[in-house]
Amino acid sequence: MSEELRDEELVSDDEESGSDSEIEDTEEMETEGNGAEEQPLVRRTYIPTVVDNNEELDFDESAYVLYRKAQTEYPCLSFDIVADRLGAGPERADNYPLSCTLVAGTQSGKADGNKVLVLRMSGLHQIKHKEEKEDNESDDSSDSEEEEPEPQLDCIPIEHRGCVNRIRSTSVNGKCLCGTWSESGTVFLWDFTQAVEAVNDSELVNQFIKNKTSVKPIFSFSGHRVEGYGLDWSSLKPGLLATGDCRKNIFIWKPTESNAWAVDQKALIGHKESVEDLQWSPSEENVLASCSVDQSIRIWDIRAKQSSSCMLSVESAHDSDINVISWNKTEKTFIASGGDDGVIKIWDLRQFKSKAPKPIAAFKHHISHITSVEWHPTDGTVFAASGDDNQLTLWDLAVEKDNINDCDESEVNELPPQLLFIHQGQTEIKELHWHKQIPGLIISTASNGIDLFRTISV
């Protein structure tokens, strides 16, 4: 990672050619007549599943409260948001400019070129819509209006052995701890407290990099013997960690009094193929959910003595690999899942006890693999999802067909009424997260960079 990256500015939305569209937003199309004169631009709603080779997509800033893009030297296909002490709730979300801290792992393609990046994005102002700009231009004040400062991206790069398959952060006794899954088959644990403190102060960033401050893993585990993707910290028991690998094994890590971890050598066995994602229960500290390439979702009780401690399961939850799951933080019996079949399913765990449990909702809008799904941290009916079709979608289960007005365009009426918003402009979106302290702020990472946005819908 080049040192210049730490002072890199975030790219503003109007400097990118990507398209981003709310369901009611429109695109512009230009039609030509038989001869010389061009016809007026025709605006219509953009539907991703309707292909038109002559379409010209137009970014509609009125659909966003905030939208910024950031670029790193190498793609970061996994990241997490670091909790800070700047407050939480609507008052924080509306107190511009915003700032946030992330940890992200690179995939450089070079064995010795990968890093964990500790990033701070600051100076994030809300979008000035057309009406506001016109009001400013018509202001007769003789005082010249100062331009808003550009957003800033500060970065501390830390050497990492192998590409980072997944990274997750947590707070334990005031320390910022992170776990990283390496393609080498090793899981590393890090204490990034010093780096997080430094990245929040420009002078400390300079010192950190100039002094080549070394950050080494505080613990590692190679018992998986193959690479993996499943990784999650418990929100109820600080330091409790679960990791799952491509060989179907799940290991439980428990913190010890000596600032180390005891990894239970007896893996949780039940899946028949690769474990793709893990989620701890938000209400029971000994309960864990997992999903797999074997198309199943399993609920585990880690207190069970036997090697297979699976309490509940759905054997054919999807028609293909299940890539991701998310446990609802407020409606705690609900889990969302997304698979290679492009389907998002909502499950009620109370129905897992039946012989053939069915999802309470299933949505087929994405036209390729689902790569990420996550419930809103405080609204139990809202979730976001992303897919290999370069779409990031927002959904609200509380919306019904009768609650919306019919549109003149038949394609819009055919969309699921629960689909609130479609965000585009990124290629190969891999992960998204809601900021738990800034309601409505979503951050997503893809092969062409990181997007931060807040829509008028949520």
Beta strands, then each sheet from edge to edge (+ up, - down):
strand 1: 8-9
strand 2: 11-12
strand 3: 21-22
strand 4: 26-29
strand 5: 42-45
strand 6: 64-70
strand 7: 76-82
strand 8: 98-106
strand 9: 115-124
strand 10: 152-159
strand 11: 164-172
strand 12: 175-182
strand 13: 187-191
strand 14: 219-221
strand 15: 228-233
strand 16: 241-245
strand 17: 250-255
strand 18: 261-263
strand 19: 275-280
strand 20: 287-292
strand 21: 297-301
strand 22: 310-314
strand 23: 322-327
strand 24: 334-339
strand 25: 344-348
strand 26: 361-363
strand 27: 370-375
strand 28: 382-387
strand 29: 392-396
strand 30: 419-423
strand 31: 429-434
strand 32: 442-446
strand 33: 449-455
sheet 1: 1+ 10- 9+ 8- 7+
sheet 2: 2+ 6- 33+ 32- 31+
sheet 3: 3+ 30- 29+ 28- 27+
sheet 4: 4+ 5-
sheet 5: 11+ 12- 13+ 14-
sheet 6: 15+ 16- 17+ 18-
sheet 7: 19+ 20- 21+ 22-
sheet 8: 23+ 24- 25+ 26-
end
